[in-house]
């Protein structure tokens, strides 16, 4: 099974506002950058979208390490989702889970892989996380991308 590292980030100018997402895929010494945008969204939706699109880009089952600076994403997919599903996507405060559409999609995408989630501090020393932040912010600012993805050498 191939071992892949995915580094993801989301950005939003205003919350809600124009948003961007980005992911860096690392495999066997190679690097691929993906990014895209949404015209009116939230930061949490962009963080989730970054993870979804990164995993979706994998063409076969892999051993995947996903690095995120979003505790919301990491805790949501590894801890909170179990209770949400058990309770019919209703939180303990009796309100619906926010972004349940994206949580369901993320769960579906990661189910194809052996996945490990790693949290890193944002805007710190993780070079790929900083690059993902740059790409997500650029996408939010420019509101454009080449079909939502660009391969970089």
TORKOL-618178 format. One line per field, with one value per atom (N, C-alpha, C, CB): x, y, z; atom name. Coordinates in Angstrom, 3 decimals. Glycine has a CB too. Layout:
residues N
px [X,...]
py [Y,...]
pz [Z,...]
atom [CA,...]
//
This chain:
residues 153
px [0.852,0.000,0.892,-0.966,0.604,1.389,1.180,1.005,2.270,2.201,2.227,3.378,1.183,0.997,0.805,-0.208,1.356,1.098,0.304,2.438,-0.769,-1.599,-1.553,-3.071,-1.238,-1.215,-2.303,0.220,-3.250,-4.425,-4.602,-5.671,-5.272,-5.623,-6.773,-4.403,-7.500,-8.596,-8.440,-9.949,-9.059,-8.966,-10.289,-7.803,-10.617,-11.833,-11.590,-13.032,-11.945,-11.796,-13.133,-11.345,-13.239,-14.524,-15.061,-15.514,-15.958,-16.470,-17.966,-15.692,-18.843,-18.581,-18.009,-19.839,-17.526,-16.947,-16.343,-15.894,-15.543,-14.862,-13.859,-14.150,-13.858,-12.992,-12.120,-13.815,-11.049,-10.148,-9.707,-8.930,-9.350,-8.833,-7.589,-9.909,-6.717,-5.510,-5.044,-4.393,-4.326,-3.741,-2.431,-4.715,-1.503,-0.238,-0.186,0.997,0.034,0.144,1.604,-0.730,2.112,3.500,3.513,4.334,4.224,4.377,5.700,3.183,6.500,7.714,8.599,7.346,8.770,9.622,8.977,10.858,7.734,7.033,6.050,6.302,5.747,4.841,3.821,5.621,2.565,1.494,0.689,0.582,0.386,-0.403,-1.773,0.321,-2.802,-4.179,-4.780,-5.021,-5.652,-6.368,-7.633,-5.485,-8.533,-9.782,-10.450,-10.717,-11.664,-12.308,-13.817,-11.955,-14.437,-15.890,-16.184,-16.527,-17.143,-17.381,-17.955,-18.292,-18.718,-19.326,-19.409,-20.753,-18.576,-18.456,-17.916,-17.547,-17.541,-16.926,-15.561,-17.833,-14.771,-13.452,-13.552,-12.702,-14.480,-14.607,-14.986,-15.649,-15.836,-16.187,-14.965,-17.329,-14.123,-12.929,-11.906,-12.298,-11.791,-10.898,-11.356,-10.858,-12.657,-13.210,-13.040,-14.684,-13.298,-13.171,-11.739,-13.625,-10.773,-9.365,-9.070,-8.437,-9.536,-9.309,-10.038,-9.766,-11.266,-12.053,-11.369,-13.485,-11.008,-10.412,-9.045,-10.284,-8.289,-6.980,-7.147,-6.222,-8.056,-8.270,-8.912,-9.157,-9.815,-10.471,-9.445,-11.523,-8.359,-7.334,-6.576,-6.352,-6.661,-5.961,-6.722,-5.811,-6.032,-6.677,-6.822,-5.904,-6.163,-6.237,-6.118,-5.129,-6.523,-6.388,-4.923,-6.943,-4.724,-3.377,-3.333,-2.915,-2.121,-1.886,-1.630,-0.669,-2.530,-2.533,-2.341,-3.833,-1.395,-1.260,-1.776,0.242,-2.808,-3.373,-2.969,-4.924,-2.279,-1.808,-2.717,-0.296,-3.288,-4.186,-3.878,-5.665,-4.125,-4.003,-5.380,-3.318,-6.371,-7.737,-8.089,-8.738,-8.171,-8.624,-10.070,-8.479,-10.836,-12.223,-12.279,-12.868,-11.458,-11.451,-10.913,-10.616,-9.774,-9.157,-10.069,-7.811,-10.571,-11.446,-12.788,-11.676,-13.293,-14.583,-14.560,-14.999,-13.528,-13.499,-12.995,-12.628,-12.237,-11.686,-12.482,-10.249,-13.185,-13.859,-15.352,-13.220,-15.695,-17.078,-18.019,-17.137,-17.538,-18.406,-19.153,-17.583,-18.551,-19.187,-20.493,-18.227,-20.462,-21.669,-22.673,-21.315,-22.190,-23.104,-23.895,-22.331,-23.218,-23.894,-24.880,-22.861,-24.452,-25.304,-26.583,-24.545,-26.466,-27.605,-28.321,-27.141,-28.076,-28.761,-28.324,-30.231,-27.049,-26.461,-27.054,-26.664,-27.350,-27.808,-26.773,-29.262,-26.385,-25.405,-26.064,-24.732,-25.232,-25.748,-26.661,-24.595,-26.516,-27.400,-28.701,-26.679,-28.947,-30.166,-30.235,-31.372,-29.142,-29.094,-28.423,-28.335,-28.774,-28.140,-26.633,-28.816,-25.888,-24.447,-24.237,-23.745,-23.440,-23.118,-22.170,-22.474,-22.384,-21.559,-21.677,-20.113,-22.816,-22.963,-22.772,-24.335,-23.110,-22.883,-21.402,-23.408,-20.564,-19.122,-18.539,-18.404,-19.035,-18.569,-18.866,-19.225,-20.042,-20.413,-19.508,-21.889,-19.239,-18.363,-16.936,-18.362,-16.452,-15.101,-15.022,-14.701,-16.023,-16.024,-16.021,-17.248,-16.809,-16.850,-15.485,-17.930,-14.854,-13.551,-12.478,-13.117,-12.417,-11.353,-11.606,-11.224,-12.833,-13.134,-12.401,-14.630,-11.937,-11.215,-9.748,-11.302,-9.294,-7.868,-7.608,-7.286,-6.357,-5.908,-5.387,-4.787,-6.119,-5.874,-5.423,-7.122,-4.411,-3.938,-4.055,-2.458,-4.567,-4.738,-3.714,-6.180,-3.063,-2.044,-2.377,-0.609,-2.379,-2.599,-1.256,-3.458,-1.146,0.031,-0.424,0.880,0.399,0.061,0.110,1.039,-0.937,-0.982,-0.036,-2.397,0.439,1.299,2.563,0.528,3.097,4.270,5.407,3.922,5.966,7.192,6.974,8.142,5.747,5.500,5.476,4.149,6.538,6.710,5.531,8.008,5.095,3.982,2.663,3.845,2.460,1.246,1.253,1.118,2.402,2.496,2.222,3.885,2.724,2.482,0.995,3.346,0.372,-1.061,-1.856,-1.530,-1.445,-2.101,-1.964,-1.503,-0.770,-0.558,-1.484,0.910,-1.568,-2.403,-3.884,-2.170,-4.335,-5.740,-6.095,-6.041,-5.205,-5.437,-5.446,-4.363,-4.522,-4.485,-5.791,-3.277,-6.261,-7.508,-8.688,-7.775,-8.712,-9.793,-9.723,-9.713,-8.522,-8.360,-8.676,-6.942,-8.158,-8.295,-9.561,-7.114,-10.178,-11.416,-11.278,-12.593,-10.105,-9.945,-8.965,-9.463,-9.083,-8.174,-8.299,-8.482,-7.340,-7.381,-8.110,-5.940,-9.413,-10.246,-10.129,-9.876,-9.838,-9.745,-8.462,-10.890,-7.563,-6.342,-5.221,-6.574,-4.028,-2.846,-1.739,-2.418,-1.052,0.123,1.342,0.267,2.177,3.413,4.594,3.482,5.667,6.865,7.774,7.609]
py [-1.185,0.000,1.241,0.002,2.171,3.401,4.265,4.187,4.913,5.844,7.261,5.611,8.012,9.355,10.307,9.419,11.514,12.559,13.663,13.118,14.109,15.199,16.324,14.725,17.513,18.670,19.619,19.370,19.972,20.714,22.016,19.856,22.969,24.212,24.890,25.163,25.699,26.484,27.928,25.931,28.812,30.238,30.894,30.890,31.948,32.690,34.159,32.149,35.020,36.465,36.997,37.179,37.108,37.332,35.949,38.167,35.864,34.536,34.657,33.941,34.572,34.080,35.144,33.532,34.630,35.484,34.626,36.430,35.224,34.437,33.496,35.361,32.249,31.261,30.531,30.268,29.956,29.140,27.927,29.955,26.881,25.671,25.239,24.534,24.500,24.009,22.723,25.068,21.950,20.711,20.449,19.512,19.890,19.436,17.928,20.147,17.219,15.766,15.408,15.103,14.580,14.115,12.598,14.601,12.114,10.669,10.389,10.073,9.532,9.032,10.163,8.081,11.210,12.331,13.314,11.812,13.065,13.957,14.823,13.158,15.989,16.933,17.410,18.136,17.475,18.003,18.989,16.858,20.135,21.158,21.263,22.533,21.307,21.472,22.668,20.183,23.391,24.454,24.806,25.688,25.458,25.893,26.925,24.704,27.307,28.393,28.223,29.727,29.016,29.161,30.643,28.280,31.202,32.642,33.135,33.034,32.295,32.725,31.505,33.369,31.482,30.285,30.652,29.244,29.632,29.849,29.178,29.309,29.579,28.989,27.478,29.680,27.074,25.644,24.838,25.426,25.382,24.670,24.537,25.400,25.535,25.459,24.477,26.847,24.426,23.436,22.017,23.628,21.772,20.465,20.162,20.398,21.138,20.942,20.596,22.193,21.233,20.928,19.456,21.818,18.942,17.540,16.624,17.248,16.943,16.122,16.056,16.687,17.206,17.243,16.566,18.690,16.684,16.018,14.504,16.419,13.976,12.524,12.061,12.122,12.852,12.508,12.370,13.575,13.102,13.070,11.743,14.204,10.943,9.656,8.648,9.137,8.002,7.117,5.680,7.131,5.315,3.955,3.999,3.058,2.935,2.913,3.097,1.589,3.945,4.274,4.322,5.619,4.302,4.629,6.131,3.795,6.871,8.325,8.999,8.799,9.925,10.819,12.178,10.902,12.672,13.970,14.954,13.897,16.008,17.039,18.256,17.403,18.716,19.871,20.782,19.422,22.076,22.997,23.293,24.303,22.515,22.694,21.615,22.672,22.011,21.056,20.662,21.657,21.563,21.277,20.065,22.507,20.054,18.940,17.678,19.289,17.775,16.588,15.960,16.951,16.757,16.216,15.758,17.268,16.495,16.136,14.765,17.170,14.489,13.231,12.062,13.381,12.326,11.223,10.952,11.525,11.960,11.794,12.092,12.704,13.316,13.770,13.048,15.228,12.638,12.069,10.824,11.723,10.054,8.827,9.139,8.056,10.147,10.550,11.200,11.516,12.013,12.650,11.606,13.550,10.593,9.545,8.773,8.578,8.444,7.706,8.485,7.408,9.808,10.650,11.236,11.774,10.653,11.123,12.499,11.129,12.806,14.090,15.267,14.315,14.986,16.019,16.096,15.700,17.322,17.515,17.377,18.891,17.373,17.225,18.380,17.120,19.542,20.678,20.620,21.989,19.473,19.207,19.978,19.541,20.604,21.324,20.439,22.680,20.635,19.841,20.130,20.136,19.120,19.281,20.233,17.897,21.267,22.219,21.531,23.530,21.756,21.195,19.676,21.569,19.121,17.663,17.102,17.263,17.879,17.415,17.148,18.450,18.045,17.880,16.806,19.201,16.688,15.622,14.264,15.738,14.111,12.836,12.538,12.861,13.566,13.390,13.051,14.663,13.723,13.434,11.999,14.423,11.587,10.215,9.206,9.981,9.479,8.574,8.505,9.031,9.641,9.667,8.933,11.112,9.178,8.551,7.067,9.261,6.608,5.195,4.274,4.959,4.798,3.995,3.784,4.655,4.440,4.468,4.126,5.838,3.825,3.711,5.104,2.566,5.798,7.222,7.539,8.009,8.383,8.937,10.455,8.489,11.073,12.522,13.138,12.904,14.209,14.896,16.381,14.648,16.962,18.404,19.102,18.743,20.239,21.087,22.512,21.010,23.257,24.655,25.444,25.274,26.202,27.018,28.203,27.507,28.641,29.822,29.669,31.080,28.457,28.196,27.654,27.188,26.519,26.039,24.926,25.561,24.505,23.432,24.046,22.678,23.797,24.435,24.148,23.964,22.895,22.571,23.159,21.062,23.246,23.884,25.371,23.682,25.995,27.410,27.605,27.968,26.696,26.779,26.562,25.732,25.589,25.357,26.597,24.137,27.253,28.494,29.568,28.997,29.699,30.679,30.403,30.662,29.131,28.767,28.998,27.310,28.617,28.800,30.283,28.127,31.084,32.527,33.150,33.197,32.712,33.208,32.867,32.614,31.630,31.224,32.056,29.726,32.311,33.136,34.546,33.178,35.081,36.449,36.543,36.941,35.655,35.753,35.109,35.128,34.225,33.541,32.909,34.518,32.337,31.618,30.475,32.562,29.474,28.336,27.635,27.361,26.874,26.112,24.797,25.853,24.799,23.621,23.168,22.482,24.078,23.727,23.016,22.882,22.801,22.070,22.480,20.538,22.507,22.820,21.870,24.313,21.286,20.471,21.371,19.272,21.268,22.048,21.103,22.932,21.562,20.732,20.981,20.988]
pz [0.000,0.000,0.000,1.232,-0.911,-1.015,0.227,-2.289,0.668,1.793,1.237,2.804,1.572,1.051,2.220,0.075,2.089,3.081,2.393,3.698,3.047,2.558,3.587,2.298,3.155,4.043,3.535,4.076,4.391,3.942,4.714,4.086,4.073,4.763,4.038,4.852,4.790,4.250,4.670,4.710,3.918,4.196,3.850,3.405,4.563,4.273,4.570,5.094,3.636,3.815,4.303,2.479,5.616,6.248,6.566,5.330,7.486,7.849,8.151,9.086,7.145,5.801,4.874,5.211,3.738,2.712,1.630,3.305,0.747,-0.276,0.395,-1.307,-0.036,0.606,-0.386,1.374,0.152,-0.652,0.140,-1.110,-0.565,0.062,-0.703,0.084,-0.033,-0.692,-0.032,-0.652,-0.808,-0.296,-1.018,-0.472,-0.292,-0.856,-0.672,-0.177,-1.761,-1.735,-1.903,-2.844,-0.999,-1.086,-1.174,0.136,-2.195,-2.370,-3.077,-3.175,-2.464,-3.101,-3.644,-4.226,-2.850,-3.241,-4.201,-3.854,-4.584,-5.493,-4.715,-6.588,-5.285,-4.642,-5.668,-4.033,-5.263,-6.105,-5.274,-6.664,-5.835,-5.145,-5.797,-5.170,-4.968,-5.419,-4.699,-5.163,-5.367,-4.678,-5.428,-4.517,-4.733,-5.333,-4.447,-5.570,-4.791,-4.064,-4.025,-4.690,-3.202,-3.149,-2.946,-2.001,-3.681,-3.607,-2.287,-4.692,-1.593,-0.327,0.577,-0.548,1.605,2.429,3.799,1.754,4.564,5.877,5.928,7.008,6.896,7.059,7.319,8.207,8.178,8.478,7.238,9.576,6.388,5.157,4.247,4.415,4.212,3.375,3.954,3.224,5.274,5.898,5.553,7.440,5.654,5.305,3.821,5.683,2.985,1.544,1.166,0.791,1.803,1.523,1.790,2.373,2.912,3.243,2.259,4.680,1.936,1.003,-0.356,0.850,-0.884,-2.224,-2.251,-2.705,-1.187,-1.128,-1.188,0.158,-0.379,-0.351,-1.657,0.857,-2.194,-3.458,-4.590,-3.822,-4.525,-5.574,-5.623,-5.365,-4.572,-4.539,-5.392,-3.078,-6.295,-7.271,-6.800,-8.544,-5.705,-5.186,-3.670,-5.803,-2.983,-1.523,-1.105,-0.954,-0.119,0.340,1.863,-0.251,2.390,3.788,3.798,4.419,4.424,4.295,5.645,3.655,5.694,6.843,6.391,7.365,7.088,6.754,7.837,6.607,7.424,8.340,8.168,8.074,9.268,9.247,10.421,9.285,10.239,11.362,11.963,10.914,11.545,12.036,13.050,10.870,14.305,15.327,15.066,16.748,14.490,14.113,13.186,13.430,12.154,11.205,11.860,9.966,12.510,13.115,14.162,13.749,15.089,16.142,15.575,17.236,14.608,14.026,13.374,13.013,12.578,11.833,12.679,10.602,13.735,14.535,15.813,14.897,16.347,17.640,17.538,18.690,17.197,17.279,16.328,17.010,15.171,14.138,14.627,12.905,15.512,15.995,16.733,16.919,17.604,18.333,17.391,19.478,16.459,15.511,14.738,14.540,14.255,13.483,14.360,12.868,15.577,16.504,16.807,17.805,16.870,17.229,16.006,18.132,14.834,13.629,13.190,13.851,13.335,12.942,13.725,11.448,14.986,15.921,17.046,16.486,17.415,18.484,19.853,18.355,20.881,22.244,22.645,23.229,22.012,22.305,21.503,22.015,20.851,20.076,18.763,20.903,18.361,17.086,16.040,17.234,14.776,13.711,13.621,12.352,13.226,13.020,11.845,12.760,12.073,11.017,10.025,11.609,8.766,7.692,7.579,7.913,7.972,7.932,6.523,8.461,5.500,4.124,3.877,3.111,4.356,4.152,5.061,4.391,6.282,7.171,6.565,8.558,5.995,5.368,4.178,4.918,3.384,2.221,2.658,1.351,3.678,4.169,4.677,5.291,5.433,5.948,4.799,6.858,3.776,2.624,1.934,1.622,1.762,1.092,1.903,0.847,3.194,3.999,4.231,5.344,4.060,4.299,3.328,4.195,2.215,1.224,1.595,-0.137,2.654,2.970,4.435,2.647,4.734,6.119,6.475,6.314,7.320,7.526,8.949,7.203,9.046,10.309,10.211,10.623,11.263,11.286,12.234,11.712,11.785,12.577,12.597,12.000,13.787,13.908,13.976,15.157,13.301,13.385,13.661,12.082,14.351,14.623,13.309,15.683,13.033,11.821,11.905,11.568,10.766,10.661,11.511,11.088,11.562,12.403,11.532,13.549,11.938,11.292,10.276,12.331,10.034,9.063,7.661,9.372,6.885,5.579,4.653,4.929,4.572,3.669,4.155,3.524,5.457,5.964,5.623,7.491,5.734,5.367,3.877,5.729,3.053,1.606,1.311,0.841,1.961,1.771,2.166,2.593,3.239,3.662,2.586,4.994,2.000,0.930,-0.252,0.468,-0.654,-1.795,-1.505,-2.172,-0.308,0.054,0.114,1.405,0.676,0.764,-0.626,1.641,-1.486,-2.858,-3.575,-3.619,-3.418,-4.071,-3.562,-3.832,-2.267,-1.709,-2.277,-0.162,-2.402,-2.915,-4.397,-2.666,-5.153,-6.604,-7.137,-7.263,-6.339,-6.740,-8.117,-6.735,-8.335,-9.587,-9.380,-10.714,-10.206,-10.189,-11.524,-9.003,-11.865,-13.115,-12.863,-13.668,-13.123,-12.839,-11.407,-13.753,-10.483,-9.075,-8.690,-8.708,-9.653,-9.312,-10.257,-9.377,-9.716,-10.498,-10.068,-10.319,-11.024,-10.721,-10.771,-11.715,-9.773,-9.734,-9.794,-8.461,-10.367,-10.449,-9.277,-11.742]
atom [N,CA,C,CB,N,CA,C,CB,N,CA,C,CB,N,CA,C,CB,N,CA,C,CB,N,CA,C,CB,N,CA,C,CB,N,CA,C,CB,N,CA,C,CB,N,CA,C,CB,N,CA,C,CB,N,CA,C,CB,N,CA,C,CB,N,CA,C,CB,N,CA,C,CB,N,CA,C,CB,N,CA,C,CB,N,CA,C,CB,N,CA,C,CB,N,CA,C,CB,N,CA,C,CB,N,CA,C,CB,N,CA,C,CB,N,CA,C,CB,N,CA,C,CB,N,CA,C,CB,N,CA,C,CB,N,CA,C,CB,N,CA,C,CB,N,CA,C,CB,N,CA,C,CB,N,CA,C,CB,N,CA,C,CB,N,CA,C,CB,N,CA,C,CB,N,CA,C,CB,N,CA,C,CB,N,CA,C,CB,N,CA,C,CB,N,CA,C,CB,N,CA,C,CB,N,CA,C,CB,N,CA,C,CB,N,CA,C,CB,N,CA,C,CB,N,CA,C,CB,N,CA,C,CB,N,CA,C,CB,N,CA,C,CB,N,CA,C,CB,N,CA,C,CB,N,CA,C,CB,N,CA,C,CB,N,CA,C,CB,N,CA,C,CB,N,CA,C,CB,N,CA,C,CB,N,CA,C,CB,N,CA,C,CB,N,CA,C,CB,N,CA,C,CB,N,CA,C,CB,N,CA,C,CB,N,CA,C,CB,N,CA,C,CB,N,CA,C,CB,N,CA,C,CB,N,CA,C,CB,N,CA,C,CB,N,CA,C,CB,N,CA,C,CB,N,CA,C,CB,N,CA,C,CB,N,CA,C,CB,N,CA,C,CB,N,CA,C,CB,N,CA,C,CB,N,CA,C,CB,N,CA,C,CB,N,CA,C,CB,N,CA,C,CB,N,CA,C,CB,N,CA,C,CB,N,CA,C,CB,N,CA,C,CB,N,CA,C,CB,N,CA,C,CB,N,CA,C,CB,N,CA,C,CB,N,CA,C,CB,N,CA,C,CB,N,CA,C,CB,N,CA,C,CB,N,CA,C,CB,N,CA,C,CB,N,CA,C,CB,N,CA,C,CB,N,CA,C,CB,N,CA,C,CB,N,CA,C,CB,N,CA,C,CB,N,CA,C,CB,N,CA,C,CB,N,CA,C,CB,N,CA,C,CB,N,CA,C,CB,N,CA,C,CB,N,CA,C,CB,N,CA,C,CB,N,CA,C,CB,N,CA,C,CB,N,CA,C,CB,N,CA,C,CB,N,CA,C,CB,N,CA,C,CB,N,CA,C,CB,N,CA,C,CB,N,CA,C,CB,N,CA,C,CB,N,CA,C,CB,N,CA,C,CB,N,CA,C,CB,N,CA,C,CB,N,CA,C,CB,N,CA,C,CB,N,CA,C,CB,N,CA,C,CB,N,CA,C,CB,N,CA,C,CB,N,CA,C,CB,N,CA,C,CB,N,CA,C,CB,N,CA,C,CB,N,CA,C,CB,N,CA,C,CB,N,CA,C,CB,N,CA,C,CB,N,CA,C,CB,N,CA,C,CB,N,CA,C,CB,N,CA,C,CB,N,CA,C,CB,N,CA,C,CB,N,CA,C,CB,N,CA,C,CB,N,CA,C,CB,N,CA,C,CB,N,CA,C,CB,N,CA,C,CB,N,CA,C,CB,N,CA,C,CB,N,CA,C,CB,N,CA,C,CB]
//
